[in-house]
Amino acid sequence: MKPEIVLVGPIYAATMRQLESAYTVHRLWQASDPKALLSTLADRVDGSVAFPVTEGNVTAGNATPTPVTLPPVAVAVTSGGRGMRSDEMQALPGLKLITCFGVGVDSIDLAVAQKRGIAVTNTPDVLTECVADTTWMLILATIRKAVFNDAFVRSGKWLQGSAPLTDKVWGENMGIIGFGRIGKAIARRAEGFGMRIAYHGRAQQKDVAYPYYADVAALADWAKILVVACPGGKQTENIVDARVLEALGKEGYVFNISRGSTIDEQALVKALESGSIAGAGLDVFADEPRVPETLFRLDNVVLQLHVGSGTHHTRNAMGQLVLDNLAAWFAGKPLVTPVI
Ligand code: NAP
């Protein structure tokens, strides 16, 4: 019998296929009654598995249906966006591992998981470079108006004259909120563009020579390009608020590849509408896949659909880490990329 896992929400299709071949997968999001599914998986005295598993115990004609106790399902797989709610953890008292396809685990309550003795893994490092590429795609596309200019050409407007000139990217000041793996990969690319770099985090990093700003608004005031690359969750909720946007100012741009929760979205929409900041490039939103419709009408913003890590190469590597963590857990070995 294949080991059983709960798949909380859909992930990369190729990884789901690999999961299906190695495990019995219970798809929670497709269940007509998810609560009932979780309760069946938690309480595994299953009268429908009528006979002892060993064939030798059953002889034709006199077999008596015997309830078999299966172990409760102990492993869940989920995506960074979907995570796993505390009530879902509670509904699976035997849960021992949540494997997250994604590096951000803000949609899993780690304190609850820890209290319940549930290990959590994620997929760090393998996605860093592609997310940094996506950030740079947004920076160049927004500031050099790639999307606007593309529409300009396609609509035949070039025949009537040129599009407006744009701001420049190279040599500007870049402030990075969250100077971890992705923040540093964005900075490495910025070095190639001759930029000055400064960062904000909860504390100054010993091995980092770039200037540290303890105050996000002061960093925004200094920067022309402000990049948000910290984790989501309560601690960073609206870390970029109206005050920070005001400090960024009319010539400043903000880029978000972290989580929608890190920017006060209403304040951002207002700032983009009024021109109190120059522009924004956004990969993530507060209520995905819903995006404030006002943004659809604005030329000073470039919108992506949470595709920071969205290349075949990276998604395969993330899937492999999910599979490696599961294999390690089922083999009783140390987890490959534990968060807790
Ligand atoms: P990481 O290496 O853990 O870096 C996170 C950085 O954020 C650290 O330097 C940390 O520094 C800082 N930080 C943590 N809490 C903070 C707080 N309360 N205030 C300010 N800074 C804080 O993580 P990563 O691999 O770079 O990933 C960063 C995030 O990117 C993920 O959590 C995820 O949300 C997002 N992401 C998005 C996509 C996408 O598709 N758009 C893809 C992958 C990841 P200190 O500990 O010094 O504060």
Boltz pocket constraint, residues with backbone or C-beta under 6 A from the ligand:
constraints:
  - pocket:
      binder: B
      contacts: [[A, 103], [A, 104], [A, 105], [A, 124], [A, 125], [A, 127], [A, 128], [A, 131], [A, 177], [A, 178], [A, 179], [A, 180], [A, 181], [A, 182], [A, 183], [A, 200], [A, 201], [A, 202], [A, 203], [A, 204], [A, 229], [A, 230], [A, 231], [A, 232], [A, 235], [A, 236], [A, 256], [A, 257], [A, 258], [A, 259], [A, 283], [A, 284], [A, 306], [A, 307], [A, 308], [A, 309], [A, 310]]
      max_distance: 6.0
